[in-house]
Amino acid sequence: MTQVLVINAGSSSLKYAVVDSGSGARMVAGIVERIGEATSTISHEPACGAAGEQTQTPVPDHDAAFAEVRRRLDVVGVDHPGVVGHRVVHGGDSFTRPTLIDRDVIAAIQDCVPLAPLHNPAGLSGISAAMRTFPGVPQVAVFDTAFHTTIPADARTYAIDREVAGKHRLHRYGFHGTSHQYVSQRAAEFLQIPLGRMRAVTMHLGNGASACAVAGGRSVDTSMGVTPLEGLVMGTRSGDVDPSIPAILGREGWSADDIDSMLNHKSGLLGLCGANDMREVHRRAESGDKDADLARRVSAHRIRKYLGAYVFTLGHVDAIVFTAGIGEHDPWIRATVCAGLKAQGIELDPAANEGGSGIRDISTERAAVRVLVVPTDEEHAIAEQSAEVLAMS
Ligand code: ADP
Protein backbone atom coordinates (compact mmCIF):
# COMPACT_ATOMS: atom_id res chain seq x y z
CA MET A 1 0.00 0.00 0.00
CA THR A 2 1.13 3.55 -0.77
CA GLN A 3 0.00 6.90 0.57
CA VAL A 4 -1.11 8.76 -2.53
CA LEU A 5 -1.85 12.47 -2.64
CA VAL A 6 -4.74 12.63 -5.12
CA ILE A 7 -5.17 15.99 -6.81
CA ASN A 8 -8.07 17.28 -8.89
CA ALA A 9 -7.23 20.81 -10.01
CA GLY A 10 -9.92 23.01 -11.53
CA SER A 11 -9.37 26.53 -12.85
CA SER A 12 -10.35 28.07 -9.48
CA SER A 13 -10.33 25.06 -7.18
CA LEU A 14 -8.02 22.37 -5.86
CA LYS A 15 -9.43 19.15 -4.45
CA TYR A 16 -6.96 17.03 -2.51
CA ALA A 17 -6.95 13.79 -0.53
CA VAL A 18 -4.35 11.48 0.90
CA VAL A 19 -5.62 8.03 0.06
CA ASP A 20 -4.35 4.56 0.97
CA SER A 21 -3.94 2.92 -2.44
CA GLY A 22 -4.95 -0.49 -1.07
CA SER A 23 -8.02 0.14 1.06
CA GLY A 24 -9.05 3.49 -0.37
CA ALA A 25 -9.17 4.95 3.16
CA ARG A 26 -8.78 8.75 3.34
CA MET A 27 -6.25 10.10 5.81
CA VAL A 28 -6.83 13.74 4.94
CA ALA A 29 -9.11 15.42 2.42
CA GLY A 30 -10.23 18.87 1.44
CA ILE A 31 -10.86 21.49 -1.17
CA VAL A 32 -9.54 24.99 -1.81
CA GLU A 33 -12.18 27.02 -3.63
CA ARG A 34 -12.33 30.43 -5.31
CA ILE A 35 -8.56 30.49 -5.97
CA GLY A 36 -7.58 33.90 -7.37
CA GLU A 37 -10.55 35.74 -5.83
CA ALA A 38 -10.32 38.23 -2.96
CA THR A 39 -11.29 35.56 -0.43
CA SER A 40 -10.81 31.86 -0.92
CA THR A 41 -12.27 29.07 1.18
CA ILE A 42 -10.32 26.05 2.40
CA SER A 43 -12.46 23.18 3.69
CA HIS A 44 -10.26 20.60 5.34
CA GLU A 45 -10.97 17.25 7.00
CA PRO A 46 -7.86 16.51 9.08
CA ALA A 47 -8.56 12.78 9.42
CA CYS A 48 -11.13 10.21 8.45
CA GLY A 49 -14.28 10.92 10.47
CA ALA A 50 -12.79 13.96 12.29
CA ALA A 51 -14.66 17.27 12.34
CA GLY A 52 -13.85 19.43 9.35
CA GLU A 53 -12.57 22.99 9.54
CA GLN A 54 -13.20 25.90 7.21
CA THR A 55 -10.82 28.82 6.67
CA GLN A 56 -11.34 32.00 4.66
CA THR A 57 -8.09 33.45 3.37
CA PRO A 58 -6.77 34.85 0.10
CA VAL A 59 -5.22 32.13 -2.11
CA PRO A 60 -3.93 33.91 -5.23
CA ASP A 61 -2.90 30.90 -7.34
CA HIS A 62 -2.33 27.13 -7.41
CA ASP A 63 1.14 27.46 -5.86
CA ALA A 64 -0.39 29.24 -2.87
CA ALA A 65 -3.12 26.57 -2.73
CA PHE A 66 -0.48 23.82 -2.60
CA ALA A 67 1.36 25.69 0.16
CA GLU A 68 -1.90 25.61 2.19
CA VAL A 69 -2.33 21.90 1.46
CA ARG A 70 1.28 21.13 2.37
CA ARG A 71 0.95 22.98 5.69
CA ARG A 72 -2.12 20.89 6.55
CA LEU A 73 -0.42 17.64 5.57
CA ASP A 74 2.61 18.52 7.71
CA VAL A 75 0.34 18.99 10.74
CA VAL A 76 -0.93 15.42 10.47
CA GLY A 77 2.49 13.99 9.63
CA VAL A 78 1.81 13.18 5.95
CA ASP A 79 4.59 15.44 4.75
CA HIS A 80 5.97 13.09 2.09
CA PRO A 81 3.37 11.19 0.04
CA GLY A 82 4.70 8.20 -1.92
CA VAL A 83 3.29 9.57 -5.14
CA VAL A 84 1.02 12.39 -6.33
CA GLY A 85 -1.83 11.25 -8.62
CA HIS A 86 -3.38 13.94 -10.79
CA ARG A 87 -6.76 13.71 -12.45
CA VAL A 88 -6.27 15.04 -15.99
CA VAL A 89 -9.42 15.53 -18.03
CA HIS A 90 -8.20 15.19 -21.62
CA GLY A 91 -5.45 12.86 -22.77
CA GLY A 92 -6.41 13.05 -26.45
CA ASP A 93 -5.08 10.10 -28.44
CA SER A 94 -1.73 10.14 -26.67
CA PHE A 95 -2.62 8.44 -23.40
CA THR A 96 -4.21 5.02 -23.10
CA ARG A 97 -3.17 4.48 -19.48
CA PRO A 98 -2.03 6.36 -16.36
CA THR A 99 1.43 7.77 -16.98
CA LEU A 100 4.42 8.93 -14.96
CA ILE A 101 4.76 12.66 -15.60
CA ASP A 102 7.88 14.03 -17.26
CA ARG A 103 8.55 16.92 -19.63
CA ASP A 104 7.20 15.03 -22.69
CA VAL A 105 3.99 14.12 -20.86
CA ILE A 106 3.46 17.76 -19.88
CA ALA A 107 3.97 18.78 -23.53
CA ALA A 108 1.44 16.15 -24.67
CA ILE A 109 -1.16 17.35 -22.11
CA GLN A 110 -0.49 20.88 -23.34
CA ASP A 111 -1.09 19.66 -26.89
CA CYS A 112 -4.63 18.61 -25.83
CA VAL A 113 -5.53 22.12 -24.57
CA PRO A 114 -7.51 22.98 -27.75
CA LEU A 115 -9.74 19.96 -26.98
CA ALA A 116 -10.27 20.95 -23.31
CA PRO A 117 -9.52 24.68 -23.09
CA LEU A 118 -10.78 25.08 -19.51
CA HIS A 119 -9.82 21.75 -17.96
CA ASN A 120 -6.33 20.93 -19.22
CA PRO A 121 -4.70 24.29 -18.34
CA ALA A 122 -6.05 23.85 -14.80
CA GLY A 123 -4.66 20.31 -14.65
CA LEU A 124 -1.28 21.59 -15.85
CA SER A 125 -1.25 24.36 -13.21
CA GLY A 126 -1.91 21.68 -10.58
CA ILE A 127 0.91 19.49 -11.91
CA SER A 128 3.53 22.24 -12.01
CA ALA A 129 2.53 23.57 -8.57
CA ALA A 130 2.68 20.02 -7.14
CA MET A 131 6.13 19.45 -8.67
CA ARG A 132 7.39 22.64 -7.04
CA THR A 133 5.76 21.85 -3.69
CA PHE A 134 6.83 18.18 -3.52
CA PRO A 135 10.16 18.03 -5.35
CA GLY A 136 11.41 14.48 -5.82
CA VAL A 137 7.96 12.91 -5.30
CA PRO A 138 6.87 11.00 -8.45
CA GLN A 139 3.80 12.48 -10.16
CA VAL A 140 1.32 10.42 -12.17
CA ALA A 141 -1.36 11.65 -14.58
CA VAL A 142 -4.63 9.66 -14.64
CA PHE A 143 -6.74 10.59 -17.65
CA ASP A 144 -10.55 10.72 -17.83
CA THR A 145 -10.29 9.73 -21.48
CA ALA A 146 -7.87 6.77 -21.17
CA PHE A 147 -10.45 4.04 -20.46
CA HIS A 148 -12.30 4.93 -23.66
CA THR A 149 -9.35 4.60 -26.05
CA THR A 150 -10.58 1.03 -26.73
CA ILE A 151 -13.79 2.30 -28.38
CA PRO A 152 -13.85 0.87 -31.93
CA ALA A 153 -13.84 3.12 -34.99
CA ASP A 154 -17.55 2.63 -35.76
CA ALA A 155 -18.49 4.16 -32.40
CA ARG A 156 -15.75 6.77 -32.18
CA THR A 157 -16.09 8.30 -35.63
CA TYR A 158 -18.34 11.30 -36.35
CA ALA A 159 -19.88 11.22 -39.84
CA ILE A 160 -18.40 14.54 -40.90
CA ASP A 161 -15.84 15.52 -43.56
CA ARG A 162 -12.89 13.28 -42.79
CA GLU A 163 -10.33 15.98 -43.55
CA VAL A 164 -11.96 18.42 -41.11
CA ALA A 165 -12.27 15.72 -38.46
CA GLY A 166 -8.62 14.74 -38.91
CA LYS A 167 -7.27 18.26 -38.89
CA HIS A 168 -9.13 19.24 -35.72
CA ARG A 169 -8.93 15.80 -34.04
CA LEU A 170 -12.73 15.56 -33.85
CA HIS A 171 -13.84 12.12 -32.72
CA ARG A 172 -15.37 10.54 -29.63
CA TYR A 173 -12.96 10.56 -26.68
CA GLY A 174 -15.34 10.09 -23.73
CA PHE A 175 -14.85 11.07 -20.08
CA HIS A 176 -15.50 9.75 -16.55
CA GLY A 177 -13.32 6.82 -17.65
CA THR A 178 -11.85 6.31 -14.19
CA SER A 179 -15.34 5.96 -12.73
CA HIS A 180 -16.76 3.70 -15.47
CA GLN A 181 -13.73 1.42 -15.15
CA TYR A 182 -13.87 1.38 -11.33
CA VAL A 183 -17.58 0.57 -11.05
CA SER A 184 -17.45 -2.08 -13.78
CA GLN A 185 -14.60 -3.83 -11.92
CA ARG A 186 -16.53 -3.63 -8.62
CA ALA A 187 -19.69 -4.94 -10.35
CA ALA A 188 -17.83 -7.97 -11.76
CA GLU A 189 -16.39 -8.76 -8.31
CA PHE A 190 -19.83 -8.37 -6.70
CA LEU A 191 -21.53 -10.60 -9.27
CA GLN A 192 -18.60 -13.03 -9.31
CA ILE A 193 -18.39 -12.87 -13.08
CA PRO A 194 -14.88 -12.72 -14.58
CA LEU A 195 -14.44 -9.12 -15.77
CA GLY A 196 -13.26 -10.43 -19.14
CA ARG A 197 -16.67 -12.03 -19.70
CA MET A 198 -18.99 -9.38 -18.26
CA ARG A 199 -21.09 -7.06 -20.40
CA ALA A 200 -22.52 -4.03 -18.63
CA VAL A 201 -23.97 -0.60 -19.16
CA THR A 202 -22.57 1.81 -16.57
CA MET A 203 -24.40 5.05 -15.84
CA HIS A 204 -22.35 7.77 -14.10
CA LEU A 205 -25.05 10.26 -13.10
CA GLY A 206 -23.66 13.24 -11.18
CA ASN A 207 -23.57 16.93 -12.06
CA GLY A 208 -21.79 15.71 -15.15
CA ALA A 209 -23.29 12.49 -16.50
CA SER A 210 -22.33 9.83 -18.99
CA ALA A 211 -23.24 6.30 -20.01
CA CYS A 212 -20.77 3.64 -21.09
CA ALA A 213 -21.05 0.24 -22.77
CA VAL A 214 -18.43 -2.05 -21.22
CA ALA A 215 -17.53 -5.44 -22.73
CA GLY A 216 -14.89 -7.59 -21.08
CA GLY A 217 -13.66 -4.70 -18.94
CA ARG A 218 -13.17 -2.44 -21.98
CA SER A 219 -15.17 0.60 -23.03
CA VAL A 220 -16.83 0.00 -26.41
CA ASP A 221 -19.00 3.14 -26.52
CA THR A 222 -19.75 6.14 -24.36
CA SER A 223 -22.10 9.11 -24.51
CA MET A 224 -19.64 12.00 -24.10
CA GLY A 225 -17.68 13.06 -27.15
CA VAL A 226 -14.85 15.45 -28.04
CA THR A 227 -15.81 17.32 -24.88
CA PRO A 228 -17.95 16.42 -21.83
CA LEU A 229 -20.97 18.18 -23.41
CA GLU A 230 -22.43 15.39 -25.56
CA GLY A 231 -24.91 12.78 -24.40
CA LEU A 232 -27.03 12.82 -21.24
CA VAL A 233 -28.85 15.80 -19.73
CA MET A 234 -26.65 17.18 -16.93
CA GLY A 235 -26.85 19.75 -14.13
CA THR A 236 -26.05 22.68 -16.41
CA ARG A 237 -25.06 20.97 -19.70
CA SER A 238 -27.50 20.21 -22.49
CA GLY A 239 -26.13 16.87 -23.63
CA ASP A 240 -27.30 15.96 -27.16
CA VAL A 241 -28.94 18.70 -29.22
CA ASP A 242 -29.45 19.12 -32.95
CA PRO A 243 -25.97 20.10 -34.17
CA SER A 244 -27.56 22.92 -36.22
CA ILE A 245 -28.49 24.89 -33.11
CA PRO A 246 -25.06 26.58 -32.80
CA ALA A 247 -25.23 27.61 -36.49
CA ILE A 248 -28.75 29.03 -36.05
CA LEU A 249 -27.65 31.05 -33.02
CA GLY A 250 -24.42 32.07 -34.77
CA ARG A 251 -26.40 33.56 -37.65
CA GLU A 252 -28.46 35.45 -35.05
CA GLY A 253 -25.25 37.10 -33.80
CA TRP A 254 -24.24 34.82 -30.93
CA SER A 255 -20.48 34.40 -30.55
CA ALA A 256 -18.89 30.93 -30.29
CA ASP A 257 -18.07 31.61 -26.63
CA ASP A 258 -21.65 32.68 -25.85
CA ILE A 259 -23.03 29.51 -27.47
CA ASP A 260 -20.49 27.35 -25.65
CA SER A 261 -21.32 29.02 -22.35
CA MET A 262 -25.09 28.64 -22.86
CA LEU A 263 -24.80 24.92 -23.69
CA ASN A 264 -22.32 24.19 -20.87
CA HIS A 265 -23.49 26.47 -18.05
CA LYS A 266 -27.10 27.53 -18.65
CA SER A 267 -28.67 24.36 -20.04
CA GLY A 268 -29.49 20.90 -18.70
CA LEU A 269 -31.65 20.83 -15.56
CA LEU A 270 -30.78 24.47 -14.83
CA GLY A 271 -31.89 25.63 -18.28
CA LEU A 272 -35.10 23.63 -18.12
CA CYS A 273 -36.28 24.59 -14.63
CA GLY A 274 -33.85 26.97 -12.91
CA ALA A 275 -32.33 24.38 -10.55
CA ASN A 276 -29.26 22.26 -11.30
CA ASP A 277 -29.36 20.04 -8.22
CA MET A 278 -31.57 16.97 -8.79
CA ARG A 279 -32.78 16.99 -5.17
CA GLU A 280 -34.10 20.52 -5.66
CA VAL A 281 -35.63 19.53 -9.02
CA HIS A 282 -37.57 16.74 -7.24
CA ARG A 283 -38.67 19.09 -4.44
CA ARG A 284 -40.01 21.58 -6.96
CA ALA A 285 -41.64 18.89 -9.12
CA GLU A 286 -43.38 17.38 -6.12
CA SER A 287 -44.78 20.75 -5.09
CA GLY A 288 -46.38 21.16 -8.53
CA ASP A 289 -43.67 22.94 -10.56
CA LYS A 290 -44.32 21.71 -14.12
CA ASP A 291 -40.94 22.87 -15.48
CA ALA A 292 -39.13 20.88 -12.80
CA ASP A 293 -41.22 17.80 -13.55
CA LEU A 294 -40.43 18.15 -17.26
CA ALA A 295 -36.72 18.60 -16.46
CA ARG A 296 -36.52 15.32 -14.52
CA ARG A 297 -38.54 13.48 -17.17
CA VAL A 298 -36.33 14.78 -20.02
CA SER A 299 -33.32 13.68 -18.00
CA ALA A 300 -34.70 10.16 -17.32
CA HIS A 301 -35.83 9.76 -20.96
CA ARG A 302 -32.32 10.51 -22.24
CA ILE A 303 -30.75 8.00 -19.84
CA ARG A 304 -33.25 5.34 -20.91
CA LYS A 305 -32.58 6.05 -24.57
CA TYR A 306 -28.84 5.51 -24.08
CA LEU A 307 -29.50 2.42 -21.98
CA GLY A 308 -31.49 0.92 -24.86
CA ALA A 309 -28.84 1.88 -27.38
CA TYR A 310 -26.06 0.31 -25.35
CA VAL A 311 -27.97 -2.89 -24.59
CA PHE A 312 -28.29 -3.33 -28.37
CA THR A 313 -24.66 -2.29 -28.94
CA LEU A 314 -23.54 -5.03 -26.53
CA GLY A 315 -26.08 -7.63 -27.75
CA HIS A 316 -26.93 -8.72 -24.23
CA VAL A 317 -26.00 -7.40 -20.81
CA ASP A 318 -25.28 -9.04 -17.47
CA ALA A 319 -25.65 -5.82 -15.52
CA ILE A 320 -26.76 -2.21 -15.50
CA VAL A 321 -24.80 -0.14 -13.03
CA PHE A 322 -25.97 3.15 -11.52
CA THR A 323 -23.35 5.36 -9.88
CA ALA A 324 -22.44 8.94 -8.75
CA GLY A 325 -24.71 11.35 -6.82
CA ILE A 326 -27.94 10.72 -8.74
CA GLY A 327 -27.16 7.14 -9.75
CA GLU A 328 -26.45 6.15 -6.14
CA HIS A 329 -29.13 8.14 -4.34
CA ASP A 330 -32.10 8.74 -6.62
CA PRO A 331 -34.69 5.93 -6.69
CA TRP A 332 -37.07 8.02 -8.85
CA ILE A 333 -34.56 8.28 -11.70
CA ARG A 334 -33.64 4.58 -11.47
CA ALA A 335 -37.29 3.48 -11.39
CA THR A 336 -38.27 5.75 -14.30
CA VAL A 337 -35.33 4.60 -16.42
CA CYS A 338 -36.06 0.91 -15.79
CA ALA A 339 -39.89 0.98 -15.87
CA GLY A 340 -41.75 -1.46 -18.13
CA LEU A 341 -38.69 -3.40 -19.30
CA LYS A 342 -39.60 -6.84 -17.91
CA ALA A 343 -39.59 -8.30 -21.42
CA GLN A 344 -35.97 -7.15 -21.72
CA GLY A 345 -35.07 -8.90 -18.45
CA ILE A 346 -34.92 -5.65 -16.47
CA GLU A 347 -37.11 -5.49 -13.35
CA LEU A 348 -36.44 -3.49 -10.19
CA ASP A 349 -37.39 -4.64 -6.72
CA PRO A 350 -39.18 -1.50 -5.42
CA ALA A 351 -38.06 -1.97 -1.80
CA ALA A 352 -34.43 -2.58 -2.78
CA ASN A 353 -34.54 0.42 -5.08
CA GLU A 354 -35.81 2.70 -2.29
CA GLY A 355 -33.40 1.66 0.47
CA GLY A 356 -29.94 0.35 1.22
CA SER A 357 -26.44 1.65 1.00
CA GLY A 358 -23.13 0.56 -0.46
CA ILE A 359 -22.86 -1.78 -3.41
CA ARG A 360 -26.18 -3.59 -3.91
CA ASP A 361 -28.43 -5.44 -6.32
CA ILE A 362 -31.81 -3.70 -6.75
CA SER A 363 -33.38 -6.07 -9.28
CA THR A 364 -35.85 -8.87 -8.59
CA GLU A 365 -34.53 -12.39 -8.25
CA ARG A 366 -36.20 -13.56 -11.45
CA ALA A 367 -34.85 -10.70 -13.60
CA ALA A 368 -32.29 -11.82 -16.18
CA VAL A 369 -30.31 -8.58 -15.94
CA ARG A 370 -28.80 -7.51 -12.61
CA VAL A 371 -29.38 -3.84 -11.86
CA LEU A 372 -26.75 -2.64 -9.41
CA VAL A 373 -26.00 0.48 -7.42
CA VAL A 374 -22.22 0.76 -7.13
CA PRO A 375 -20.76 3.74 -5.25
CA THR A 376 -17.99 5.24 -7.33
CA ASP A 377 -14.71 6.35 -5.78
CA GLU A 378 -12.61 8.14 -8.34
CA GLU A 379 -10.02 9.16 -5.73
CA HIS A 380 -9.46 5.54 -4.73
CA ALA A 381 -9.19 4.57 -8.41
CA ILE A 382 -6.63 7.34 -9.03
CA ALA A 383 -4.68 6.24 -5.93
CA GLU A 384 -4.70 2.58 -7.06
CA GLN A 385 -3.60 3.44 -10.58
CA SER A 386 -0.91 5.89 -9.43
CA ALA A 387 0.54 3.29 -7.04
CA GLU A 388 0.57 0.72 -9.89
CA VAL A 389 2.46 3.12 -12.17
CA LEU A 390 4.93 3.79 -9.36
CA ALA A 391 5.45 0.06 -8.77
CA MET A 392 6.16 -0.51 -12.47
CA SER A 393 8.51 2.46 -12.92
P1 ADP B 1 -20.20 15.73 -9.29
O1 ADP B 1 -19.16 14.88 -8.60
O2 ADP B 1 -20.32 15.50 -10.76
O3 ADP B 1 -20.16 17.18 -8.92
P2 ADP B 1 -22.12 14.17 -7.75
O4 ADP B 1 -21.72 12.80 -8.17
O5 ADP B 1 -21.83 14.60 -6.37
O6 ADP B 1 -21.61 15.26 -8.78
O7 ADP B 1 -23.70 14.29 -8.00
C1 ADP B 1 -24.37 15.49 -7.82
C2 ADP B 1 -25.83 15.25 -8.13
O8 ADP B 1 -26.30 14.17 -7.32
C3 ADP B 1 -26.71 16.45 -7.84
O9 ADP B 1 -27.66 16.62 -8.89
C4 ADP B 1 -27.41 16.03 -6.58
O10 ADP B 1 -28.68 16.59 -6.49
C5 ADP B 1 -27.53 14.54 -6.78
N1 ADP B 1 -27.82 13.87 -5.52
C6 ADP B 1 -27.03 13.73 -4.45
N2 ADP B 1 -27.71 13.11 -3.46
C7 ADP B 1 -28.95 12.87 -3.92
C8 ADP B 1 -30.13 12.27 -3.40
N3 ADP B 1 -30.14 11.80 -2.16
N4 ADP B 1 -31.21 12.19 -4.21
C9 ADP B 1 -31.19 12.68 -5.46
N5 ADP B 1 -30.12 13.26 -6.00
C10 ADP B 1 -29.01 13.35 -5.25
Residues whose N, C-alpha, C, O or C-beta is under 5 A from the ligand:
A	BS01	ADP	L205 G206 N207 G208 N276 D277 M278 R279 A324 G325 I326 H329 D330
